[in-house]
Amino acid sequence: MPEDKNKLGVLVVLTIALLVGIPLLSSIADMINPRTNTYTVPNETITTGNEAYTTPALAQDDLVSFTSLTNVTGANIRGFCNVSLSLGTLSCNKTGANVTYAAYVYYPNEYVKDSISRVLINLLILFFAIAIIAAAILGMNKMGIFDQFK
């Protein structure tokens, strides 16, 4: 009889661990994504103006690469502008267009720039999943479920 109570206790603890652990796994994965991935803005509309010199700001300020700057007709006007990747600003001479479209890749604000840290952050979710599986296997072993397969 005490053995049955012990098995019931293990079952309750295992159920609670799985009910808490599996949703936490999902939220941890959602938190890791912006810290390890860059994002692409394919076609941001900015106003450069037709003045002799303008400095329009982009929506994102930590650029990885700046791929294109085009006018309304699709012509490349990148040669008219200098890009500051660290500040997310353009310095444009007269572009001949009031509205231009910029395409670029940027780091989100939460991005971890150190590559070793990004690897460890990605391994965190793997180790958490392994811990949940190990808890389930140990709990089933304590309950004697694996004794049926002997």
FIKELO-547861 format. One line per 8 residues: their letters; for each residue y, x negated, z negated of N, C-alpha, C. Coordinates in nm, 2 decimals. Each point is the difference from the previous one (the first is absolute). Layout:
a> Y/X/Z/Y/X/Z/Y/X/Z; ...
//
This chain:
mpedknkl> -0.12/-0.08/0.00/0.12/0.08/0.00/0.13/-0.09/0.00; 0.01/-0.10/-0.08/0.12/-0.08/0.00/0.01/-0.07/0.14; -0.11/-0.03/0.06/0.01/-0.06/0.13/0.07/0.09/0.11; -0.03/0.13/-0.02/0.06/0.10/0.09/0.15/0.01/-0.02; 0.04/-0.01/-0.13/0.15/0.00/-0.02/0.07/-0.12/0.05; -0.07/-0.11/-0.01/0.05/-0.13/0.06/0.02/0.02/0.15; -0.10/0.06/0.07/0.01/0.01/0.14/0.11/0.10/0.04; 0.02/0.10/-0.08/0.11/0.10/0.02/0.13/-0.07/-0.01
gvlvvlti> 0.02/-0.08/-0.11/0.12/-0.08/-0.02/0.03/-0.09/0.12; -0.10/-0.07/0.05/0.02/-0.09/0.11/0.04/0.08/0.12; -0.06/0.12/0.02/0.03/0.08/0.12/0.15/0.05/-0.01; 0.05/0.04/-0.12/0.13/0.04/-0.02/0.10/-0.11/0.03; -0.03/-0.12/-0.06/0.09/-0.11/0.02/0.00/-0.04/0.15; -0.11/0.00/0.06/-0.01/-0.04/0.15/0.08/0.10/0.08; -0.02/0.13/-0.03/0.08/0.10/0.08/0.15/-0.01/-0.02; 0.04/-0.02/-0.12/0.15/-0.02/-0.02/0.05/-0.13/0.07
allvgipl> -0.08/-0.11/-0.01/0.04/-0.12/0.07/0.01/0.02/0.15; -0.09/0.07/0.06/0.00/0.03/0.14/0.11/0.09/0.04; 0.03/0.10/-0.08/0.10/0.10/0.03/0.14/-0.06/-0.02; 0.02/-0.10/-0.08/0.12/-0.07/-0.01/0.01/-0.12/0.10; -0.11/-0.07/0.02/0.00/-0.12/0.08/0.02/0.03/0.15; -0.06/0.10/0.05/0.01/0.02/0.15/0.14/0.05/0.04; 0.07/0.09/-0.07/0.14/0.02/0.03/0.09/-0.12/-0.01; -0.03/-0.08/-0.11/0.08/-0.12/-0.01/-0.01/-0.10/0.11
lssiadmi> -0.12/0.00/0.06/-0.03/-0.09/0.11/0.09/0.04/0.12; 0.01/0.13/0.02/0.09/0.05/0.11/0.14/-0.04/-0.02; 0.05/0.02/-0.12/0.14/-0.03/-0.03/0.03/-0.15/0.00; -0.09/-0.08/-0.04/0.01/-0.15/0.01/0.01/-0.04/0.14; -0.08/0.06/0.09/0.00/-0.03/0.14/0.13/0.04/0.06; 0.06/0.11/-0.03/0.13/0.04/0.05/0.11/-0.09/-0.05; -0.01/-0.05/-0.12/0.10/-0.10/-0.04/-0.01/-0.13/0.06; -0.12/-0.04/0.04/-0.01/-0.13/0.06/0.05/-0.01/0.15
nprtntyt> -0.01/0.11/0.07/0.04/0.00/0.14/0.14/-0.05/0.03; 0.11/0.05/-0.07/0.13/-0.05/0.04/0.03/-0.14/-0.05; -0.09/-0.05/-0.09/0.02/-0.14/-0.05/-0.06/-0.11/0.09; -0.09/0.05/0.10/-0.07/-0.10/0.08/0.02/0.02/0.15; 0.07/0.11/0.04/0.01/0.03/0.15/0.15/0.00/0.04; 0.02/-0.05/0.12/0.13/0.01/0.06/0.01/0.13/0.08; 0.12/0.05/0.03/0.01/0.13/0.08/0.09/-0.03/0.12; -0.03/0.08/0.11/0.07/-0.01/0.12/0.10/0.12/0.02
vpnetitt> 0.12/-0.03/0.04/0.09/0.11/0.04/0.01/-0.01/0.15; -0.05/0.09/0.08/-0.01/-0.01/0.14/0.13/0.02/0.07; 0.09/0.09/-0.05/0.12/0.04/0.08/0.11/0.06/-0.09; 0.06/-0.09/-0.08/0.11/0.05/-0.09/0.13/0.00/0.08; 0.07/0.11/-0.02/0.13/0.02/0.07/0.11/-0.06/-0.09; 0.07/-0.09/0.06/0.12/-0.06/-0.07/0.12/0.01/0.09; 0.11/0.00/-0.06/0.13/0.00/0.08/0.06/-0.14/0.00; 0.00/-0.06/0.12/0.06/-0.13/0.01/0.15/0.01/0.04
gneayttp> 0.04/0.11/0.07/0.14/0.01/0.04/0.02/-0.08/0.13; 0.11/0.02/0.06/0.04/-0.07/0.12/0.11/-0.10/-0.03; 0.02/-0.03/-0.13/0.11/-0.09/-0.03/-0.04/-0.15/0.03; 0.09/-0.09/-0.02/-0.03/-0.14/0.04/-0.10/-0.06/-0.10; 0.00/0.05/-0.13/-0.10/-0.06/-0.09/-0.03/0.10/-0.11; -0.13/0.03/-0.02/-0.04/0.09/-0.10/-0.12/-0.05/-0.08; -0.01/0.05/-0.12/-0.12/-0.04/-0.08/-0.07/0.12/-0.06; -0.08/0.07/0.08/-0.07/0.11/-0.05/-0.11/-0.04/-0.09
alaqddlv> -0.03/0.08/-0.10/-0.11/-0.03/-0.10/-0.12/0.09/0.04; -0.12/-0.06/-0.02/-0.12/0.07/0.02/-0.04/0.07/-0.13; -0.09/0.10/0.02/-0.05/0.08/-0.12/-0.07/-0.09/-0.10; -0.08/-0.10/0.05/-0.08/-0.09/-0.09/0.07/-0.13/0.00; -0.01/-0.07/-0.11/0.07/-0.13/-0.01/-0.08/-0.12/-0.01; -0.13/0.01/0.00/-0.08/-0.12/-0.01/-0.09/-0.01/0.12; 0.05/-0.05/0.11/-0.07/0.00/0.13/-0.10/-0.11/0.01; -0.11/0.03/0.06/-0.10/-0.11/0.04/0.03/-0.04/0.14
sftsltnv> 0.01/0.09/0.09/0.03/-0.03/0.14/0.09/0.11/0.06; 0.08/-0.04/0.10/0.08/0.09/0.07/-0.05/0.00/0.14; -0.05/0.11/0.05/-0.07/0.00/0.13/0.09/0.04/0.11; 0.08/0.10/-0.01/0.09/0.04/0.11/0.12/0.07/-0.04; 0.10/0.00/0.09/0.13/0.07/-0.02/0.03/0.05/0.14; 0.00/0.13/0.02/0.02/0.06/0.13/0.11/0.10/-0.01; 0.06/0.03/0.12/0.10/0.10/0.01/-0.06/0.13/0.03; 0.08/0.10/0.03/-0.05/0.14/0.03/-0.09/0.00/0.12
tganirgf> 0.03/-0.08/0.10/-0.08/0.00/0.13/-0.12/-0.09/-0.02; -0.02/-0.07/-0.11/-0.12/-0.08/-0.02/0.02/-0.15/0.04; 0.12/-0.03/0.04/0.02/-0.14/0.04/0.01/-0.09/-0.13; -0.06/-0.12/0.00/0.00/-0.09/-0.11/0.14/-0.06/-0.02; 0.06/0.02/-0.11/0.13/-0.06/-0.03/-0.01/-0.10/-0.12; -0.11/-0.05/-0.02/-0.02/-0.09/-0.12/0.08/-0.13/0.02; 0.03/-0.04/0.12/0.08/-0.12/0.01/0.15/0.01/-0.05; 0.04/0.13/-0.02/0.14/0.02/-0.05/0.01/-0.01/-0.15
cnvslslg> -0.12/0.00/-0.07/0.00/0.00/-0.15/-0.08/-0.11/-0.06; 0.05/-0.05/-0.11/-0.08/-0.09/-0.08/-0.05/0.07/-0.12; -0.13/-0.02/-0.04/-0.06/0.07/-0.11/-0.02/-0.09/-0.12; 0.04/0.05/-0.12/-0.03/-0.07/-0.12/-0.12/0.07/-0.07; -0.11/-0.06/0.01/-0.13/0.06/-0.05/0.01/0.03/-0.15; 0.06/-0.10/-0.08/0.00/0.02/-0.14/0.09/0.10/-0.05; 0.11/0.03/0.07/0.10/0.10/-0.04/-0.02/0.14/0.07; -0.07/0.00/0.11/-0.02/0.12/0.08/0.13/0.04/0.07
tlscnktg> 0.08/-0.09/0.04/0.12/0.03/0.07/0.00/-0.06/0.14; 0.08/0.06/0.09/0.02/-0.04/0.13/0.15/-0.05/0.01; 0.02/-0.10/0.08/0.14/-0.04/0.04/0.01/0.01/0.15; 0.07/0.11/0.05/-0.01/0.03/0.14/0.14/-0.03/0.06; 0.00/-0.06/0.12/0.12/-0.01/0.09/0.00/0.14/0.07; 0.09/0.01/0.09/0.01/0.13/0.07/-0.13/0.03/0.08; -0.07/0.11/-0.04/-0.13/0.03/0.05/0.01/0.09/0.12; 0.12/0.07/0.02/0.01/0.10/0.10/-0.07/0.13/-0.03
anvtyaay> -0.04/0.02/-0.12/-0.07/0.12/-0.04/0.04/0.04/-0.14; 0.03/0.13/-0.02/0.04/0.05/-0.13/-0.13/0.02/-0.09; -0.11/0.04/0.07/-0.12/0.02/-0.08/-0.11/-0.09/0.06; -0.06/-0.07/-0.09/-0.11/-0.09/0.04/-0.13/0.04/-0.09; -0.11/-0.05/0.05/-0.13/0.03/-0.07/-0.06/-0.14/-0.04; -0.03/-0.01/-0.13/-0.06/-0.13/-0.05/-0.14/0.03/-0.03; -0.09/-0.10/0.03/-0.14/0.00/-0.04/-0.02/-0.13/-0.08; -0.07/0.02/-0.12/-0.02/-0.12/-0.08/-0.11/0.02/-0.10
vyypneyv> -0.05/-0.10/-0.07/-0.10/0.00/-0.10/0.07/-0.05/-0.13; -0.03/0.07/-0.11/0.06/-0.03/-0.13/-0.09/0.00/-0.11; 0.03/-0.07/-0.11/-0.07/0.00/-0.13/0.06/0.12/-0.08; -0.08/0.08/-0.06/0.05/0.10/-0.09/0.05/-0.07/-0.13; 0.08/0.07/-0.08/0.06/-0.06/-0.12/-0.11/-0.06/-0.10; -0.12/0.07/0.00/-0.10/-0.04/-0.10/-0.09/-0.11/0.05; 0.02/-0.05/0.12/-0.09/-0.09/0.07/-0.01/-0.13/-0.08; -0.13/-0.05/-0.01/-0.03/-0.13/-0.07/-0.01/-0.10/0.11
kdsisrvl> 0.10/-0.10/0.00/0.00/-0.09/0.11/-0.10/-0.12/-0.02; -0.04/-0.02/-0.12/-0.10/-0.11/-0.02/-0.14/0.04/0.05; -0.06/-0.07/0.09/-0.13/0.04/0.06/-0.11/0.00/-0.10; 0.00/-0.09/-0.10/-0.11/0.00/-0.10/0.01/0.12/-0.08; 0.12/0.04/-0.04/0.01/0.12/-0.08/-0.04/0.12/0.08; 0.03/0.01/0.13/-0.05/0.11/0.08/-0.15/0.01/0.00; -0.07/-0.11/0.01/-0.14/0.00/0.00/-0.05/0.05/-0.13; 0.05/-0.05/-0.11/-0.04/0.04/-0.14/0.02/0.15/-0.02
inllilff> 0.12/0.05/0.05/0.03/0.14/-0.01/-0.11/0.09/0.07; -0.03/-0.05/0.12/-0.11/0.07/0.08/-0.13/0.00/-0.07; -0.03/-0.11/-0.07/-0.13/-0.02/-0.07/-0.01/0.09/-0.12; 0.12/0.03/-0.05/0.00/0.09/-0.13/-0.07/0.13/0.03; 0.02/0.06/0.11/-0.06/0.13/0.02/-0.15/-0.01/0.02; -0.04/-0.11/0.06/-0.15/-0.03/0.02/-0.06/-0.02/-0.14; 0.06/-0.08/-0.09/-0.06/-0.02/-0.13/0.00/0.13/-0.08; 0.10/0.08/0.01/0.00/0.13/-0.07/-0.11/0.09/0.05
aiaiiaaa> -0.02/0.00/0.13/-0.11/0.08/0.06/-0.14/-0.05/-0.05; -0.01/-0.13/-0.01/-0.13/-0.06/-0.04/-0.02/0.04/-0.15; 0.11/0.00/-0.08/-0.02/0.03/-0.14/-0.04/0.15/-0.02; 0.05/0.09/0.08/-0.04/0.14/-0.01/-0.15/0.01/0.04; -0.04/-0.06/0.10/-0.14/0.00/0.05/-0.09/-0.06/-0.11; 0.04/-0.11/-0.06/-0.08/-0.06/-0.11/-0.01/0.09/-0.12; 0.11/0.07/-0.03/0.00/0.09/-0.12/-0.10/0.11/0.03; 0.00/0.05/0.12/-0.09/0.11/0.04/-0.15/-0.05/-0.01
ilgmnkmg> -0.03/-0.12/0.06/-0.13/-0.05/-0.01/-0.05/-0.02/-0.14; 0.08/-0.07/-0.08/-0.03/-0.02/-0.14/-0.03/0.13/-0.08; 0.09/0.09/0.03/-0.02/0.13/-0.07/-0.13/0.07/0.04; -0.03/0.00/0.13/-0.13/0.06/0.04/-0.12/-0.08/-0.05; 0.02/-0.13/-0.02/-0.11/-0.08/-0.06/-0.02/0.04/-0.14; 0.11/0.02/-0.08/-0.01/0.04/-0.14/-0.06/0.13/-0.02; 0.03/0.09/0.10/-0.06/0.14/-0.01/-0.15/0.00/0.04; -0.05/-0.10/0.06/-0.14/-0.01/0.04/-0.02/0.06/0.14
ifdqfk> 0.10/0.01/0.08/-0.02/0.06/0.13/-0.09/-0.10/0.09; 0.02/-0.13/-0.02/-0.07/-0.09/0.08/-0.15/-0.02/-0.04; -0.03/0.06/-0.12/-0.14/-0.01/-0.05/-0.09/0.09/0.09; 0.05/0.09/0.07/-0.08/0.09/0.08/-0.05/-0.08/0.13; 0.07/-0.10/0.03/-0.04/-0.08/0.12/-0.09/-0.11/-0.02; -0.05/-0.02/-0.13/-0.09/-0.11/-0.03/-0.14/0.03/0.03
//
